[in-house]
Amino acid sequence: MMEDAQRNDVAPEAWSGVHRGPLRAGEWVRLVDGKGRKHNFELVAGKRFFSNKGHLDHDEMIGREEGFTVTSSAGGEYLVFRPLLSEFVVSMPRGAAVVYPKDSAQVVAMADIFPGAHVVEAGVGSGALTCSLLRAVGPYGRVSSYERREEFADVARANVRQFFGAPDGQTHPAWQLTVGDLAEELPASGERCDRIILDMLAPWECVDAAADALRAGGIVCGYVATTTQLSRFVETLRAHGGFTEPRAWESLVRDWHVEGLAVRPDHKMMGHTAFLVTARRMAPGERAPLKKRRPAPGAYGVDYDGPRPASEPAPPPGTE
């Protein structure tokens, strides 16, 4: 039976982080109780899971197809599935705040991450976005991640290894993690890439390095939390001149309560998490056409002290 399960499983060389068939020792499962409380843990033969509802033997779950319910020694019922990537990243150990699934999905789609792509990521954090990027590029692509803090890099390594099921001491074959500053390390590496994702405090500091490393037509994508960061990054891209007009947006997710005639928005929603910005790299020596629409009056007035596009020179000193 185990041989049949392995034969019908997702091919290991796909590095999907997904398994089919009966649950096996060494896999992670996600238990959800009647109140929506969630527990993630690794199945180990002979081990027990304990909660305020008593205990469960791991052996009761090993060998069964996911999507079943189990009852603990104190009568608590739990739904058992393998965790999805979107579930794994919000419950995994954290060194830094994670990129939430709604934003990871936007990055993968709007930055057009494709199988075989070479993606550079600055700010690996806890590895949440890294997992989505690795799944998107596949085993024949590359994700080159840069992280300034060793303690964050250690957490990301463990999370990536756990999700993709890499043997101890190994990781996803498409992943390379460098502890250092992208603005310094990327130019020194001489790497050329298709996409650059900047999830960091000051992404504008990496615009020159990103421009030099990106292939023509490549995409830079910034992930920033505040409006001041958003403004500085967008204006730096504009002032550089080697990128198309940046596009900035955020996504908000609102669940709905649906129960008979009671159909209404849920009381809770996933509101602002971050802003996303994308722009495409022009060919060397080429510049994008200037915007036809004039900025709003005062947009680049005397009170504005950030980067300026070429079409908006600084006002003379003393101008009111």
C-alpha positions as CSV (number, residue, x, y, z in Angstrom):
1,M,0.0,0.0,0.0
2,M,2.8,2.4,0.9
3,E,4.5,1.7,-2.5
4,D,1.2,2.5,-4.3
5,A,1.0,5.8,-2.3
6,Q,4.5,6.8,-3.3
7,R,3.8,5.9,-6.9
8,N,0.7,8.2,-7.0
9,D,2.4,11.0,-5.0
10,V,3.6,14.3,-6.6
11,A,7.0,13.7,-8.1
12,P,9.7,14.6,-5.6
13,E,11.7,16.3,-8.4
14,A,8.8,18.8,-8.7
15,W,9.7,20.3,-5.3
16,S,6.1,21.4,-4.8
17,G,5.9,20.9,-1.0
18,V,2.7,18.8,-1.6
19,H,2.0,15.1,-1.1
20,R,-0.9,12.9,-2.2
21,G,-2.3,9.8,-0.6
22,P,-2.3,8.5,3.0
23,L,-0.5,10.6,5.6
24,R,2.9,9.4,6.5
25,A,5.3,9.8,9.4
26,G,7.5,12.8,8.9
27,E,4.7,14.8,7.2
28,W,3.1,17.9,8.8
29,V,-0.6,18.0,9.4
30,R,-3.0,20.8,10.4
31,L,-5.7,20.1,13.0
32,V,-8.7,22.5,13.3
33,D,-11.2,22.3,16.2
34,G,-14.9,23.3,16.3
35,K,-13.9,26.9,17.3
36,G,-11.5,27.3,14.4
37,R,-8.3,26.9,16.6
38,K,-5.5,25.5,14.6
39,H,-2.6,23.2,15.4
40,N,0.3,22.3,13.0
41,F,2.7,19.5,13.9
42,E,4.8,16.8,12.4
43,L,3.5,13.2,12.5
44,V,5.8,10.9,14.4
45,A,5.1,7.2,15.0
46,G,4.3,6.5,18.6
47,K,4.0,10.2,19.6
48,R,0.9,12.0,21.1
49,F,-0.6,15.4,20.5
50,F,-1.9,17.1,23.6
51,S,-4.4,20.0,23.9
52,N,-7.0,21.2,26.4
53,K,-9.3,18.6,24.9
54,G,-7.0,15.6,25.9
55,H,-4.7,13.8,23.6
56,L,-4.5,12.1,20.2
57,D,-2.1,9.4,19.1
58,H,-0.3,10.2,15.9
59,D,-0.7,6.6,14.9
60,E,-4.4,7.2,14.6
61,M,-3.7,9.6,11.7
62,I,-0.7,8.0,10.0
63,G,-1.9,5.8,7.0
64,R,-5.3,7.6,6.6
65,E,-6.3,9.8,3.7
66,E,-6.4,13.5,4.7
67,G,-9.8,15.1,5.1
68,F,-11.1,13.2,8.1
69,T,-12.1,14.0,11.7
70,V,-10.6,12.5,14.9
71,T,-11.8,12.6,18.4
72,S,-9.4,13.2,21.3
73,S,-9.4,11.4,24.7
74,A,-11.6,14.2,26.2
75,G,-14.1,14.2,23.3
76,G,-12.7,17.1,21.2
77,E,-13.2,16.8,17.5
78,Y,-10.5,17.9,15.0
79,L,-10.5,18.1,11.2
80,V,-7.3,16.8,9.8
81,F,-5.7,18.0,6.5
82,R,-2.2,18.6,5.2
83,P,-1.5,22.4,5.5
84,L,-1.8,24.5,2.4
85,L,1.1,26.9,1.6
86,S,-1.2,29.8,2.5
87,E,-1.9,28.1,5.9
88,F,1.6,27.1,6.6
89,V,3.1,30.6,6.2
90,V,0.7,32.3,8.7
91,S,1.5,29.7,11.4
92,M,5.1,28.9,10.8
93,P,7.9,30.2,13.2
94,R,8.7,33.8,12.6
95,G,11.9,35.9,12.8
96,A,10.3,38.8,11.0
97,A,6.7,39.6,10.0
98,V,5.6,37.4,7.1
99,V,4.3,38.5,3.7
100,Y,0.6,37.4,3.9
101,P,-0.8,35.1,1.2
102,K,-3.0,37.8,-0.3
103,D,0.2,39.8,-1.1
104,S,2.3,36.8,-2.1
105,A,-0.3,35.9,-4.6
106,Q,-0.3,39.4,-6.0
107,V,3.5,39.4,-6.2
108,V,3.5,36.1,-8.1
109,A,0.8,37.2,-10.5
110,M,1.6,40.9,-11.1
111,A,5.4,40.5,-11.1
112,D,4.8,37.6,-13.5
113,I,6.9,35.0,-11.8
114,F,7.2,32.1,-14.2
115,P,8.7,28.6,-14.2
116,G,12.4,28.8,-15.0
117,A,12.7,32.5,-14.0
118,H,15.7,33.9,-12.0
119,V,14.2,35.9,-9.2
120,V,16.2,38.0,-6.8
121,E,14.6,38.7,-3.4
122,A,15.8,41.3,-0.9
123,G,14.6,40.8,2.6
124,V,13.9,37.1,3.1
125,G,12.3,37.7,6.6
126,S,10.8,34.4,7.7
127,G,10.7,32.8,4.3
128,A,7.0,33.1,3.5
129,L,7.3,34.9,0.2
130,T,10.4,32.8,-0.6
131,C,8.2,29.6,-0.5
132,S,5.8,31.1,-3.0
133,L,8.6,32.3,-5.3
134,L,10.3,28.9,-5.2
135,R,7.1,27.1,-6.1
136,A,6.5,29.5,-8.9
137,V,10.0,29.3,-10.5
138,G,10.1,25.5,-10.0
139,P,13.3,23.4,-9.7
140,Y,14.7,24.7,-13.0
141,G,14.4,28.4,-12.0
142,R,16.5,30.3,-9.4
143,V,15.6,32.4,-6.4
144,S,18.6,34.4,-5.0
145,S,17.6,35.8,-1.6
146,Y,19.5,38.4,0.3
147,E,19.0,39.0,4.0
148,R,20.9,41.4,6.2
149,R,20.2,39.6,9.6
150,E,21.6,36.2,10.2
151,E,18.9,35.3,12.8
152,F,16.2,36.0,10.2
153,A,18.1,33.9,7.6
154,D,18.2,31.0,10.1
155,V,14.4,31.0,10.6
156,A,13.9,31.3,6.8
157,R,16.2,28.3,6.2
158,A,14.3,26.1,8.6
159,N,10.8,27.2,7.3
160,V,11.8,26.6,3.6
161,R,13.3,23.2,4.5
162,Q,10.2,22.2,6.4
163,F,7.7,23.2,3.8
164,F,9.4,21.5,0.9
165,G,10.5,18.5,2.9
166,A,14.2,18.8,2.2
167,P,16.5,16.4,4.0
168,D,18.4,17.7,7.0
169,G,21.3,19.9,5.9
170,Q,19.7,20.5,2.5
171,T,17.2,22.9,1.0
172,H,15.3,23.6,-2.2
173,P,17.7,23.1,-5.1
174,A,16.7,26.4,-6.8
175,W,17.4,28.5,-3.7
176,Q,20.5,30.5,-2.8
177,L,20.5,32.6,0.4
178,T,23.1,35.2,1.0
179,V,23.5,37.0,4.3
180,G,24.3,40.6,3.3
181,D,23.0,43.8,1.8
182,L,21.6,43.5,-1.8
183,A,22.8,47.0,-2.7
184,E,26.4,45.7,-2.2
185,E,26.2,42.0,-2.8
186,L,24.2,41.9,-6.0
187,P,26.5,44.3,-8.0
188,A,29.5,42.3,-6.8
189,S,28.0,39.0,-7.9
190,G,27.5,40.2,-11.5
191,E,24.2,38.3,-11.7
192,R,21.6,39.1,-14.3
193,C,18.0,38.3,-13.4
194,D,14.4,38.4,-14.7
195,R,12.6,39.8,-11.6
196,I,13.6,41.6,-8.4
197,I,11.4,41.7,-5.3
198,L,12.3,44.3,-2.7
199,D,10.7,43.6,0.7
200,M,12.7,45.9,2.9
201,L,12.7,49.1,4.9
202,A,14.3,51.3,2.2
203,P,13.9,49.7,-1.2
204,W,14.9,53.0,-3.0
205,E,18.4,52.3,-1.9
206,C,18.5,49.3,-4.2
207,V,17.1,50.9,-7.3
208,D,20.5,51.4,-9.0
209,A,21.6,47.8,-8.2
210,A,18.2,46.5,-9.4
211,A,18.5,48.5,-12.7
212,D,21.9,47.1,-13.4
213,A,21.0,43.5,-12.7
214,L,17.6,43.3,-14.4
215,R,17.3,42.2,-18.0
216,A,15.5,44.4,-20.4
217,G,11.8,43.9,-19.9
218,G,12.4,42.5,-16.4
219,I,10.2,43.6,-13.4
220,V,11.1,45.2,-10.1
221,C,8.5,44.8,-7.4
222,G,8.5,46.7,-4.1
223,Y,6.6,45.7,-0.9
224,V,6.3,48.5,1.5
225,A,4.2,49.2,4.6
226,T,3.8,52.9,4.8
227,T,2.7,55.8,2.5
228,T,6.1,57.6,3.1
229,Q,8.0,54.5,1.9
230,L,5.6,54.2,-1.0
231,S,6.1,57.7,-2.1
232,R,9.9,57.6,-1.8
233,F,10.2,54.3,-3.7
234,V,7.8,55.4,-6.6
235,E,9.6,58.7,-7.0
236,T,13.0,57.1,-7.0
237,L,11.9,54.8,-9.8
238,R,10.6,57.7,-11.8
239,A,13.7,59.8,-11.3
240,H,15.9,57.0,-12.3
241,G,14.5,57.1,-15.9
242,G,15.3,53.5,-16.8
243,F,11.9,52.1,-15.7
244,T,8.4,52.4,-17.0
245,E,5.9,54.5,-15.0
246,P,5.5,52.7,-11.6
247,R,2.2,51.2,-10.7
248,A,1.2,51.2,-7.0
249,W,-1.7,49.5,-5.3
250,E,-2.9,47.5,-2.3
251,S,-5.3,44.6,-1.9
252,L,-8.0,44.3,0.8
253,V,-9.7,40.9,1.5
254,R,-13.2,40.7,3.0
255,D,-14.9,37.5,3.8
256,W,-18.7,37.1,3.7
257,H,-21.1,35.5,6.1
258,V,-23.5,33.3,4.2
259,E,-26.2,31.5,6.2
260,G,-29.7,31.2,4.7
261,L,-31.1,34.7,4.3
262,A,-28.3,36.2,6.5
263,V,-25.9,37.1,3.7
264,R,-23.6,40.0,4.7
265,P,-20.0,41.1,4.9
266,D,-18.1,39.5,7.8
267,H,-17.4,41.6,10.8
268,K,-13.7,41.1,10.3
269,M,-11.6,41.7,7.2
270,M,-7.9,41.6,6.2
271,G,-7.3,45.2,5.5
272,H,-4.0,47.0,4.9
273,T,-0.9,44.9,5.1
274,A,1.4,46.6,2.6
275,F,1.6,48.5,-0.7
276,L,2.9,46.9,-3.8
277,V,4.7,48.7,-6.6
278,T,5.8,47.3,-10.0
279,A,7.8,48.8,-12.9
280,R,9.5,47.3,-16.0
281,R,13.1,47.8,-16.9
282,M,13.7,49.6,-20.2
283,A,16.5,48.5,-22.6
284,P,19.9,50.0,-21.9
285,G,20.0,53.7,-23.0
286,E,16.2,53.9,-23.5
287,R,13.8,56.0,-21.5
288,A,10.1,55.7,-21.1
289,P,8.0,58.5,-22.6
290,L,7.1,61.3,-20.2
291,K,3.6,61.2,-18.6
292,K,1.2,63.3,-20.7
293,R,-1.0,64.2,-17.7
294,R,0.4,66.9,-15.5
295,P,0.8,66.3,-11.8
296,A,-1.7,67.9,-9.4
297,P,-0.9,71.5,-8.5
298,G,1.6,71.6,-5.6
299,A,2.5,67.9,-6.0
300,Y,6.1,68.8,-6.5
301,G,6.0,72.2,-4.8
302,V,8.3,73.8,-2.3
303,D,7.2,71.5,0.5
304,Y,8.2,68.4,-1.5
305,D,11.8,67.3,-0.8
306,G,11.9,63.8,-2.3
307,P,13.2,62.5,-5.7
308,R,11.9,64.4,-8.7
309,P,11.1,63.1,-12.2
310,A,13.0,64.9,-15.0
311,S,9.8,66.7,-16.1
312,E,9.5,68.4,-12.6
313,P,12.5,70.5,-11.8
314,A,12.9,71.9,-8.3
315,P,11.3,75.4,-7.8
316,P,13.7,78.3,-7.4
317,P,14.9,78.9,-3.8
318,G,12.6,81.3,-1.9
319,T,9.5,80.4,-4.1
320,E,6.3,80.6,-2.1
